[in-house]
Amino acid sequence: MPARKPPSIFRNRSGNRASGRPGQQQPAQGTPEVDIERFSHEVRGIARHQGKTLFVDNALPGEKVRIRYTASRAKFDEAVATDILSPSDDRQPLPCPHAETCGGCALQHMQPTAQIAAKQQILLDQLQRFASASPEQVLPPLTADIAGYRRKARLGVRYVKPPHKKGAASKPRLVLGFREKRSNNLTDIRECLVMPASFSSQLPQLHQLIERCHEGRQISHIEVAVGEDATALVVRHLKPLPDEDRQRWLDFVQPLGWHLYLQADDTPRKVWPEDGDERLNYKLPEFDLTLHFHPQDFVQVNFAINRQMVHRAIELLDPQPGERVLDLFCGLGNFTLPLAKRAAEVVGVEGALALTRRGRENAEHNRLGNVQFQAADLTEDFSTSPWARGGFDKILLDPPRTGALEVVRNIAHFGAKRIVYVSCNPATLARDTAELLQRGYRLTKAGVMDMFPHTTHVESIALFERT
């Protein structure tokens, strides 16, 4: 896995505020009725009004909606559907009480099966648009539970003044939650549909705890990481917390069995339990593997989909006992170690030195001696590196959203029989697909994975075979 945070489900995707991006004008006036024709690649409704393209949040293809403008640009406008006049059969009631304000789950108004079908179509459209290609076989989507799936998140903490009322006190109130739609403001949440229930149920108590702290205003955000063995909180504070506040946090986490980290600078420090072990873990039972990670490491946040994804990647790559395999953007070994269970030798390469160290820890813990982890700048030509000179029979890559254009140019000369590409951005996957096709590969299989249900993020996997 790459040294990057996964695309956050709590990033702004839809809503009723101007986004403030360059080139934006004041929103147009009026509340017209429009017909939604199709989805954009960002899973927003597309309509036409007065000769101008209109991107509409909270709208589904085939619907007639009344809209309110949120932004105007030279070539298109943006809006939100305020009234659904003719609802689609794919529309469903909002399952989360915060859905209309929280910027996290932008597709809660859409049936889950329709969500994944739309994402599959976006993948196929992007491949056709940027690579003039279609997979020879479309793989069945990978799906799992759509609630409680997210094992990592970051909550903002902020004290805000309520709207001023004449004659009324304006005492700041605590807001704990995720960003509002198209805004830097926070939505104050007391439950979260996509977080594990063990954490979501504690949100009201967490809110009260911060309010009781003497220096609660010095807390800027809280990170949560839920492993299969424990839950960890990382409390980010702008200056050291007094002993009374520190004890309040200990009193909160200890009965729950959670780990506690305090972070006043760049380095979080574990304060409970006092065992010095700064690791959580998740398991890949099919491969008899346990992978350890620091609460701030990048890991796939949907453990159920991750297990299916690893299975599919290994199945597509089909490593054989005598083969040498390359895993690029390998992170802490999510694919590297399962590959090592099948191949003769696996080399995992990652840009972040800390993650390569974590990969070596995991290899040692799982007693795998046929795998090595290397740190390298993958935007540079690495073909002459000592670890690359032996060549590779098969290659797996899992790049960040920017894709792997330089990488696919550099790896083509290895002549690997198969390449499996795991993508979190169908546009850059399609761009890189065009490059691989030019270099003698064909796109044989591709499909989507519901890694982030209720969101607009499209996760996919593709198999390329040497012609």
Buried (B, 14 or more C-beta within 10 A) or exposed (E): BBBBEBBBBBBBBBBBBBEEEEEBEEBBEEEBEBBBEEBBBBBBBBBEBEEBBBBBBBBBBBBBBBBBBBBBBEEEBBBBBEEBEEBBEBBBEBEBEBBBBBBBBBBBBBBBEBBBBBBBBBBBBBBEEBBEBEBEEBBEBBBBEBBBBBBBBBBBBBBEEEEEEEEEEEEEEBBBBBBBBBBEBBBBBBEBBBBBEEBBEBBEEBBEBBEEBEBBBBBEBBBBBBBEBBBBBBBBBEEEBEEEBBEBBEEBBEEBEBBBBBBBEEEBEBBBBEEEEBBBBBBBEEBEBBBBBBBBBBBBBBBBBBBBBBBBBBEBBBBEEEBBBBBBBBBBBBBBBBBBBBBBBBBBBBBBEBBBBBBBBBBEBBEBEEBBBBBBEBEEBBEEEEBBEEEBBBBBBBBBBEBBBBBBBBBBEBEBBBBBBBBBBBBBBBBBBBBBBEBEBBBBBBBBBBBBBBBBBBBBBBBBBBE
